[in-house]
């Protein structure tokens, strides 16, 4: 209730917090306050000083609500030890306006098929971090190099340099959108405070992390395990024996045979795989680059079993996929989160693969996961000394002049690539080599 009457006895008494969990406290100076980073900061008055005495304002509840609103506005800055901008942002483009406009444009690209839902979700996380750090009311043209230095530091917490590079890249895309769409008069001035990690630092970090590879023996063990064979594991009294999994074995073989990643196998349609001829023609989802891949006999056999055992999909749109989980969903999919307009990535393939590695005692190295199979393919395929054919199977973008003129690569060259990896994995001179 508004406190309109003020007796002398009540003038110097502090009000109670309006509700449990209210973040501010009534300071003896007559202001609502909060101690942040060892410093007391004020956000509004609950009382005025009149003739040396505190006189409570007419509506203390309103003063508390106004102070809370100011605290919420300033928190992204004060929590970082920075000064919050003035409330009057004028007619300029604010952070909130920029992020909303950017996401609206990207959502349009999702609807036209030019951007994946996964990429859109990554951009959402980027805009969320921008708003959380700078505050939604901050004008974009008010940002300075020191601001970006602090933001880069916040992005670097808890991640490696490769991840930091990706975060900085996406954030710069958002801010570039502001100048591209004429939301601001001139491009944002990062100076050198928001640079991507230098190539030398990235190389050093990669060297320190070690190779992201599986050995031949580890892969043979993994394939045997997925076939249901008992595996002797160090530290276990009895052999480890898991239920045979035709889908997982087929997906692992596609990673080794075709350099497929998680999204590749999860979105692989049956219509692009010719099990009779042993070839698949499938554009890489990430780049749209067409790939023609000769399949090993082992991969063909595993695919036949996986497709035969495939559960019925919940969504008719997934009816042509090679792989479906027991629950009838894609192995990698986007799902709406509890926050409106937000999505989360569900990667059942990654979880299952890493669980198998852990049980076999070969999943304790940092950065080793299903995508490591793609590293294995690129590394071992290099022994055939035909990088053009390797890049074609991997779905890499070739921006060279030769890439613009090259119209096709012979089947013999493609077969030579996959046979090089197969010989390394299963041994030279094995039966059932890839045929035309």
C-alpha positions as CSV (number, residue, x, y, z in Angstrom):
1,X,0.0,0.0,0.0
2,X,1.2,3.6,-0.7
3,X,2.6,5.2,2.4
4,X,1.1,8.7,2.1
5,X,1.2,9.5,5.9
6,X,4.6,9.9,7.5
7,X,4.8,10.2,11.2
8,X,8.1,11.4,12.7
9,X,8.6,8.0,14.3
10,X,8.4,6.3,10.9
11,X,10.5,8.7,8.9
12,X,13.9,7.1,9.7
13,X,12.7,3.5,9.7
14,X,13.7,1.4,6.7
15,X,11.0,-0.4,4.7
16,X,10.8,-4.1,4.3
17,X,11.6,-5.8,1.0
18,X,8.4,-6.0,-1.1
19,X,8.8,-9.8,-1.5
20,X,11.1,-12.7,-0.7
21,X,13.9,-12.8,-3.2
22,X,13.9,-9.1,-4.0
23,X,17.5,-8.4,-5.1
24,X,17.9,-4.9,-3.5
25,X,18.1,-3.8,0.1
26,X,17.0,-0.4,1.7
27,X,20.2,1.6,2.3
28,X,20.5,4.0,5.2
29,X,20.9,6.8,2.7
30,X,17.3,6.3,1.6
31,X,18.2,4.4,-1.6
32,X,17.6,0.9,-2.9
33,X,21.0,-0.7,-3.2
34,X,22.9,-3.8,-4.2
35,X,26.5,-4.8,-3.4
36,X,28.2,-5.9,-6.6
37,X,31.9,-6.8,-7.0
38,X,32.6,-5.4,-3.5
39,X,30.9,-2.1,-4.3
40,X,27.5,-0.8,-3.2
41,X,25.5,0.5,-6.2
42,X,22.2,2.5,-5.9
43,X,19.2,2.1,-8.1
44,X,16.5,4.5,-6.8
45,X,15.2,6.2,-3.7
46,X,12.8,4.8,-1.1
47,X,13.1,8.1,0.9
48,X,14.2,11.7,0.3
49,X,16.3,13.7,2.7
50,X,14.4,16.6,4.1
51,X,16.0,18.8,6.7
52,X,18.5,16.2,7.5
53,X,15.9,13.5,8.0
54,X,14.7,10.6,5.7
55,X,11.2,11.1,4.5
56,X,9.7,8.0,2.7
57,X,8.3,8.6,-0.8
58,X,4.6,8.4,-1.2
59,X,4.6,5.0,-2.9
60,X,7.4,2.8,-1.6
61,X,6.1,-0.3,-3.5
62,X,6.4,1.7,-6.8
63,X,9.9,2.9,-5.8
64,X,10.9,-0.7,-5.3
65,X,9.5,-1.8,-8.6
66,X,11.3,1.1,-10.4
67,X,14.5,0.3,-8.7
68,X,14.2,-3.4,-9.7
69,X,13.6,-2.4,-13.3
70,X,16.7,-0.2,-13.3
71,X,18.7,-3.0,-11.6
72,X,17.7,-5.4,-14.4
73,X,18.7,-2.9,-17.1
74,X,22.1,-2.2,-15.5
75,X,23.0,-5.8,-14.3
76,X,24.7,-6.9,-17.6
77,X,27.1,-3.9,-17.2
78,X,27.5,-3.7,-13.4
79,X,28.1,-7.5,-13.1
80,X,31.1,-7.0,-15.4
81,X,32.3,-3.9,-13.5
82,X,31.3,-1.6,-16.3
83,X,29.2,1.6,-16.4
84,X,25.7,1.2,-17.7
85,X,24.7,3.5,-20.6
86,X,22.1,6.3,-20.1
87,X,18.5,5.3,-20.5
88,X,17.9,7.7,-23.3
89,X,19.2,5.8,-26.3
90,X,17.7,8.3,-28.8
91,X,16.5,7.0,-32.1
92,X,19.6,4.8,-32.8
93,X,19.5,1.0,-33.3
94,X,19.6,-0.8,-30.0
95,X,21.1,-4.3,-29.4
96,X,17.7,-5.7,-28.9
97,X,16.4,-4.2,-32.2
98,X,19.5,-5.5,-34.0
99,X,19.2,-9.1,-32.7
100,X,15.5,-9.3,-33.4
101,X,16.0,-8.0,-37.0
102,X,18.9,-10.4,-37.5
103,X,16.9,-13.5,-36.3
104,X,13.9,-12.5,-38.3
105,X,16.1,-12.4,-41.5
106,X,17.7,-15.8,-40.6
107,X,14.3,-17.4,-39.9
108,X,13.3,-16.4,-43.4
109,X,16.3,-18.3,-44.7
110,X,15.3,-21.4,-42.7
111,X,11.9,-21.3,-44.3
112,X,13.4,-21.2,-47.8
113,X,15.8,-23.9,-47.0
114,X,18.9,-21.7,-47.2
115,X,19.8,-22.2,-43.6
116,X,19.5,-25.2,-41.4
117,X,17.5,-25.2,-38.1
118,X,20.7,-26.2,-36.4
119,X,22.6,-23.1,-37.7
120,X,19.6,-20.9,-36.7
121,X,19.8,-22.2,-33.2
122,X,23.5,-21.4,-33.0
123,X,22.7,-17.8,-34.1
124,X,20.0,-17.6,-31.4
125,X,22.6,-18.6,-28.8
126,X,24.9,-15.9,-30.1
127,X,22.2,-13.2,-30.0
128,X,21.3,-14.3,-26.5
129,X,24.9,-13.8,-25.4
130,X,25.1,-10.4,-27.0
131,X,22.0,-9.2,-25.2
132,X,23.1,-10.7,-21.9
133,X,26.5,-9.0,-22.1
134,X,25.7,-5.6,-23.6
135,X,22.1,-5.2,-22.5
136,X,19.2,-4.9,-24.9
137,X,18.8,-1.1,-24.5
138,X,22.4,-0.3,-25.5
139,X,22.8,1.5,-28.8
140,X,24.9,-0.4,-31.3
141,X,26.7,2.7,-32.4
142,X,27.7,3.4,-28.8
143,X,29.8,0.3,-28.5
144,X,33.5,0.8,-28.1
145,X,36.6,-1.3,-28.5
146,X,36.8,-1.9,-24.7
147,X,33.3,-3.2,-24.8
148,X,34.2,-5.9,-27.4
149,X,37.3,-6.8,-25.4
150,X,35.2,-7.6,-22.4
151,X,32.7,-9.5,-24.5
152,X,35.5,-11.6,-26.1
153,X,36.8,-12.4,-22.6
154,X,33.3,-13.6,-21.6
155,X,33.0,-15.8,-24.7
156,X,36.4,-17.4,-24.0
157,X,35.4,-18.7,-20.6
158,X,35.1,-22.5,-20.5
159,X,36.0,-23.2,-24.1
160,X,39.0,-23.8,-26.3
161,X,40.4,-21.5,-29.1
162,X,38.6,-23.3,-31.9
163,X,35.2,-22.9,-30.2
164,X,36.1,-19.2,-29.4
165,X,36.9,-18.6,-33.1
166,X,33.4,-19.9,-34.0
167,X,31.7,-17.7,-31.3
168,X,33.6,-14.6,-32.5
169,X,32.8,-15.4,-36.1
170,X,29.0,-15.7,-35.4
171,X,29.0,-12.5,-33.3
172,X,30.7,-10.6,-36.0
173,X,28.1,-11.8,-38.5
174,X,25.4,-10.3,-36.3
175,X,27.1,-6.9,-36.0
176,X,28.0,-6.9,-39.7
177,X,24.2,-7.3,-40.3
178,X,23.7,-3.9,-38.6
179,X,25.8,-2.0,-41.2
180,X,24.7,-4.2,-44.2
181,X,21.1,-3.4,-43.5
182,X,21.9,0.3,-42.7
183,X,20.7,0.0,-39.1
184,X,23.8,2.0,-38.2
185,X,25.6,4.7,-40.2
186,X,29.0,3.1,-40.2
187,X,30.4,-0.4,-39.5
188,X,31.1,-1.4,-35.9
189,X,34.6,-0.5,-34.8
190,X,36.1,-3.6,-33.1
191,X,39.7,-2.4,-33.3
192,X,41.9,-5.3,-32.4
193,X,39.8,-6.1,-29.3
194,X,37.5,-8.6,-31.0
195,X,39.9,-10.4,-33.3
196,X,39.6,-14.2,-33.9
197,X,42.3,-16.3,-32.4
198,X,45.5,-16.2,-34.5
199,X,46.3,-19.2,-36.7
200,X,49.5,-19.8,-34.8
201,X,47.6,-20.0,-31.5
202,X,45.1,-22.3,-33.0
203,X,47.9,-24.6,-34.3
204,X,49.5,-24.6,-30.9
205,X,46.3,-25.5,-29.2
206,X,45.7,-28.3,-31.6
207,X,49.2,-29.7,-31.1
208,X,48.7,-29.6,-27.4
209,X,45.4,-31.4,-27.6
210,X,47.0,-34.3,-29.6
211,X,45.7,-36.2,-32.5
212,X,42.0,-36.7,-32.9
213,X,42.2,-40.2,-34.3
214,X,41.3,-43.8,-33.6
215,X,43.9,-46.5,-34.1
216,X,43.2,-49.4,-36.4
217,X,42.9,-51.8,-33.4
218,X,40.5,-49.5,-31.7
219,X,38.2,-49.3,-34.7
220,X,38.3,-53.1,-35.3
221,X,37.4,-53.6,-31.6
222,X,34.6,-51.1,-31.9
223,X,33.2,-52.8,-35.0
224,X,33.4,-56.2,-33.3
225,X,31.6,-54.9,-30.2
226,X,28.8,-53.5,-32.3
227,X,28.4,-56.9,-33.9
228,X,27.8,-58.4,-30.5
229,X,31.2,-60.0,-30.0
230,X,32.7,-60.2,-26.5
231,X,35.6,-57.8,-26.0
232,X,38.4,-58.1,-23.5
233,X,38.8,-54.7,-21.7
234,X,41.6,-53.8,-19.4
235,X,40.4,-53.5,-15.8
236,X,37.4,-55.9,-16.4
237,X,37.4,-59.4,-15.0
238,X,35.0,-60.6,-17.7
239,X,34.8,-59.6,-21.4
240,X,32.5,-56.7,-22.2
241,X,29.7,-57.9,-24.4
242,X,27.1,-55.4,-25.7
243,X,23.9,-56.1,-27.7
244,X,24.6,-56.1,-31.4
245,X,23.6,-52.9,-33.1
246,X,23.2,-53.0,-36.9
247,X,22.4,-49.3,-37.1
248,X,25.4,-48.1,-35.1
249,X,27.7,-50.5,-36.9
250,X,26.5,-49.2,-40.3
251,X,26.9,-45.6,-39.2
252,X,30.4,-46.2,-38.0
253,X,31.3,-47.8,-41.3
254,X,29.8,-44.9,-43.2
255,X,32.1,-42.6,-41.1
256,X,35.1,-44.7,-42.1
257,X,34.1,-45.5,-45.7
258,X,32.6,-42.1,-46.7
259,X,33.9,-39.6,-44.2
260,X,30.3,-39.1,-42.9
261,X,29.6,-37.0,-39.8
262,X,26.7,-37.1,-37.4
263,X,24.3,-35.1,-39.5
264,X,25.3,-36.9,-42.7
265,X,24.3,-40.4,-41.4
266,X,21.2,-39.1,-39.5
267,X,19.8,-37.5,-42.6
268,X,20.8,-40.2,-45.2
269,X,17.8,-41.1,-47.4
270,X,17.4,-44.7,-48.6
271,X,16.7,-43.3,-52.1
272,X,20.3,-42.1,-52.5
273,X,21.8,-45.5,-51.6
274,X,22.1,-48.2,-54.3
275,X,22.9,-51.3,-52.4
276,X,23.0,-53.4,-55.5
277,X,25.7,-51.3,-57.2
278,X,27.4,-50.3,-54.0
279,X,27.2,-46.6,-54.6
280,X,25.6,-43.6,-52.9
281,X,25.1,-40.1,-54.3
282,X,24.2,-37.6,-51.5
283,X,25.0,-33.9,-51.1
284,X,26.7,-33.0,-47.8
285,X,24.0,-31.2,-45.7
286,X,26.5,-28.6,-44.4
287,X,27.8,-27.4,-47.8
288,X,25.4,-28.7,-50.4
289,X,28.3,-30.2,-52.3
290,X,27.3,-33.3,-54.2
291,X,29.1,-36.5,-53.2
292,X,29.4,-39.8,-55.1
293,X,30.8,-42.5,-52.9
294,X,31.7,-46.2,-53.6
295,X,30.7,-48.4,-50.7
296,X,32.7,-51.2,-49.2
297,X,31.1,-54.7,-49.1
298,X,31.1,-54.4,-45.3
299,X,29.2,-51.1,-45.4
300,X,26.6,-52.5,-47.9
301,X,26.0,-55.5,-45.7
302,X,25.7,-53.4,-42.6
303,X,23.3,-51.0,-44.3
304,X,21.1,-53.9,-45.5
305,X,20.8,-55.1,-41.9
306,X,20.2,-51.7,-40.5
307,X,17.5,-50.8,-43.0
308,X,15.8,-54.2,-42.5
309,X,15.6,-53.6,-38.7
310,X,14.6,-49.9,-39.0
311,X,11.6,-49.0,-36.7
312,X,8.7,-47.0,-38.2
313,X,9.2,-43.3,-38.0
314,X,6.9,-41.0,-36.0
315,X,7.1,-38.3,-38.7
316,X,6.2,-39.2,-42.3
317,X,8.9,-36.7,-43.4
318,X,11.4,-39.2,-42.0
319,X,10.0,-42.2,-43.9
320,X,12.8,-42.4,-46.4
321,X,15.7,-42.2,-43.9
322,X,18.1,-45.1,-43.5
323,X,18.3,-44.7,-39.7
324,X,15.6,-44.2,-37.1
325,X,15.8,-44.5,-33.3
326,X,13.7,-47.0,-31.4
327,X,11.5,-44.1,-30.5
328,X,10.8,-43.4,-34.1
329,X,12.9,-40.2,-34.3
330,X,16.0,-39.0,-36.2
331,X,19.3,-39.7,-34.5
332,X,20.1,-36.0,-34.8
333,X,17.3,-33.6,-34.7
334,X,16.2,-30.1,-33.6
335,X,13.6,-30.0,-30.9
336,X,11.7,-27.0,-29.5
337,X,12.8,-26.0,-26.0
338,X,10.8,-24.8,-23.1
339,X,11.7,-21.2,-24.1
340,X,9.4,-19.9,-26.8
341,X,11.0,-19.6,-30.2
342,X,14.1,-21.6,-29.1
343,X,15.4,-25.0,-30.2
344,X,17.8,-27.5,-28.8
345,X,19.9,-30.1,-30.6
346,X,19.1,-33.8,-29.7
347,X,22.0,-35.9,-30.8
348,X,21.2,-39.5,-29.8
349,X,24.0,-40.8,-32.1
350,X,26.7,-38.9,-30.3
351,X,25.5,-40.0,-26.9
352,X,25.3,-43.7,-27.9
353,X,28.6,-43.7,-29.6
354,X,30.4,-42.1,-26.7
355,X,28.7,-44.6,-24.3
356,X,30.2,-47.5,-26.3
357,X,33.6,-45.9,-26.3
358,X,33.5,-45.5,-22.6
359,X,32.5,-49.1,-22.0
360,X,35.4,-50.2,-24.2
361,X,37.9,-48.0,-22.5
362,X,38.8,-46.0,-25.6
363,X,36.7,-42.9,-25.1
364,X,38.8,-41.1,-22.5
365,X,40.7,-38.8,-24.9
366,X,39.6,-35.2,-25.2
367,X,37.7,-34.3,-28.3
368,X,37.4,-37.9,-29.6
369,X,33.8,-38.6,-30.7
370,X,31.8,-39.8,-33.7
371,X,33.1,-36.9,-35.9
372,X,36.6,-38.3,-35.3
373,X,35.8,-41.0,-37.9
374,X,35.8,-38.2,-40.5
375,X,39.3,-37.3,-39.3
376,X,40.4,-40.9,-39.7
377,X,39.0,-41.1,-43.3
378,X,40.8,-37.9,-44.4
379,X,44.1,-38.9,-42.7
380,X,44.2,-42.5,-44.1
381,X,42.7,-41.6,-47.5
382,X,45.6,-39.2,-48.0
383,X,47.9,-42.2,-48.6
384,X,46.3,-42.6,-52.1
385,X,47.8,-39.1,-53.0
386,X,44.7,-37.9,-54.8
387,X,43.4,-35.0,-52.7
388,X,41.0,-33.9,-55.3
389,X,39.1,-37.2,-55.2
390,X,39.3,-37.2,-51.3
391,X,37.8,-33.7,-51.2
392,X,35.0,-34.8,-53.5
393,X,34.0,-37.7,-51.2
394,X,34.4,-35.5,-48.1
395,X,32.1,-32.8,-49.6
396,X,34.7,-30.1,-49.2
397,X,34.2,-26.8,-51.1
398,X,36.8,-26.3,-53.8
399,X,37.0,-22.6,-54.5
400,X,40.1,-22.8,-56.8
401,X,39.9,-22.1,-60.5
402,X,40.4,-25.8,-61.2
403,X,37.4,-26.5,-59.0
404,X,35.3,-24.2,-61.1
405,X,36.2,-26.0,-64.3
406,X,36.2,-29.6,-63.1
407,X,33.0,-31.3,-64.0
408,X,33.5,-34.8,-62.8
409,X,36.0,-37.3,-61.2
410,X,36.3,-40.8,-62.5
411,X,34.8,-43.7,-60.6
412,X,38.3,-45.4,-60.6
413,X,39.8,-42.5,-58.7
414,X,36.9,-42.5,-56.1
415,X,37.3,-46.3,-55.6
416,X,41.0,-45.9,-55.1
417,X,40.4,-43.5,-52.3
418,X,38.0,-45.7,-50.3
419,X,40.0,-48.9,-51.0
420,X,43.1,-47.2,-49.5
421,X,41.2,-46.7,-46.2
422,X,39.7,-50.2,-46.4
423,X,43.1,-51.8,-46.9
424,X,44.4,-49.9,-43.9
425,X,41.5,-50.9,-41.7
426,X,40.9,-54.5,-42.7
427,X,44.3,-55.4,-44.2
428,X,45.6,-55.6,-47.8
429,X,44.4,-58.2,-50.2
430,X,41.0,-58.7,-48.5
431,X,38.2,-60.2,-50.5
432,X,35.2,-58.3,-51.9
433,X,36.9,-55.1,-53.0
434,X,34.7,-52.3,-54.4
435,X,33.5,-53.0,-57.9
436,X,32.2,-50.8,-60.6
